[in-house]
Amino acid sequence: MAAPFRFRKVGWSAARERVEWAMNHSPLSNPTFRRLFAAQSLALIGMGLTTVALALLVYELDPAAAGLVLGGALGLKMVVKMIVAPIAGAYADRFSRRALLAFIDVFRATLVALYPFIDASWQVYVLVAVIAAAEGAFNPIFQATIPDVLPDEAQYTKALSYNRIAFDLENIVSPLLAAFFLGFAAFDLLFELNAVAFLVSALLLCLGRLPQPDRGTGKEEPRPFAKITRGLRLYFASRELTGVFVLYFAIAAGSATAIVATVLYVKDGLGLADVEVAYAMAGFGAGSILAALLLPKLLSTLSDLNAMLMGGAMVVLALTVAVGTPGFEWFVLTWALLGFGTALSMTPVGRVITRAAESAHRAELFAAQYALSHSSWLVLYPLVGFLMGAFAFASAFVLLAMLALIATAITYFIWRG
């Protein structure tokens, strides 16, 4: 009886040691990253609530023009982010990161709290544009801070995966929370909850110090236009990042199809109900989360660029297979593959940027990436909508698969050099 007992004891001890090792090597073992991750997750969930509430607000203001107003507001949001991000990235190093990020969160909380007082569609455009400007300034600075907080590449890779999971969970958790609160309150409450989330996020950011980038000494400050565009010039001076820009059109083809086409295909193409739309979107999110969980292990055997090309190939495969799925269950699995492919391509981008620049220019490169990635979605969102309206679903999926294939192939030849 003694031998089995000793065996179990050794087994439990080894398991405990593995758990302790994993916790010590997790980015969450870093208190600064824990606060950053909690702040980001709260802000994302809050913005998800606002997305639901904004759609309801626009419909209440003018039901006949709700689609036009909402589509126009989202398009304006993309354009503003593309303009503001490079400016914020160029001048962010003049301010304390902690103070700047916390101020932007408080500013966003104030703006979101104004939504319930809107009574005209033009006010929606104004408020969406200003909030988008704040978001366009916040995100690149936040992304550039994480590699300075986590200089260890393995921890940073896991942090990128956690960030990807946070974005995907926002797409799942926020609608469920919105449905819960709408069960007993008006949609105005969702705006106020988002404001509270931003305030708590600001508090978390203020609780600790954030590292500042090295601005360098003795260097002449470039002129404003040159400084604002320096991130873009550094970006396209890198062959790897030039390929990332092209690959994002394959990524956007996948994600825009999931966002725009799912409801049309499930309801009109398959003749199913709203709940099946939710299941299909959940399948896409689940695939993305699975990729984020597996990426740290995958990137120990694959290079960042090969993993991203593999993701682009999966997007092509999923869009092609979607043409002939035999039933809804297979369609959900196809959408899970689509989510896996987009996340596999998107998540390692932070590592590519971190290796491409020293800390002093990292915020500018992240800002350039933020602006350029949004330019791909600005093109693909309306393109997917047009293709779904102008062609049969099968033809539209094939055309989008071809676009993703072309973008992935061009990326391969750019990286091949």
C-alpha angles and dihedrals in degrees: 000000000000097000097056090048092053089047092054091045092053090046093052091046092052091047091050091050091051091051091048091048091050092049093048091050095043117104086233087070085071107084093207092054090046090058092044092049093047091048092049093047093050092048092049094050090047092051089049089057090050091051090058093043093047092056090051092046093052091048091050092051096051118353094187094055098032095111093048094047094046093046091048092048092051091048090050089049091058093048094049092050091051091053099042100042097069091046092050092046091052097052104027093096090068091069137054107269092218094050094043096048092045091048091051090051092051090046091051091048090054093049095047090050088061094062095088090059094058115115103166135054094235089061089058090058093049095048094044090051094050093046090048089053090053091047091048089055096043103049102055092046091048092048092048091052097059098068089050089052092046109035091166106095095214092053091044091052090053089047090056089052091050090050091051090050090050091055092048095046089052088061090053105033100043096058090047091050090046091052090050095051093042087058091075108011142048118263090254087080090066091062091051092048089053090051090053090048090054091049092051089047089053090050092052090050091052095052096079143019124271122208117252122222119247105255093192127232134250094022121130113243110242121233116273097258092046091047094049093048096040091091091055092047092049089047096055092040086069115078091205094053093044086057090049089056092054093043090055089071088063090046091048090048088059100042095040090050090052092050100040106028104039097079092044096049097042096046102032102024099039099023094230133141137257093271091061089053088057091048091051092049090047088053090055091049093046091053090050092049091049090053091050091051093049097041099086089057094041093051090056088068103024129056117242092249095049091049090051092049089050088053091052090051090052090053089053091047094048094049090048095048091047088071093069109025107150096217147354094274091056090047090056090051089049090052089049088055088049090053091046091052096048092049092046089056098040105043101064092052091093090058091050091051093045091054092045097059143032119242094265092065100030096098090052091052093047088049091051090049091049093051096043095047090053089052089061092052090046087060099039101046095063092035092056090047091051095047092049090053099041101042140035114271093253092052092046092051091049092050091049090048089052091051091050090047093051092048092048092047093049089049090053092053092046092052092042085061 
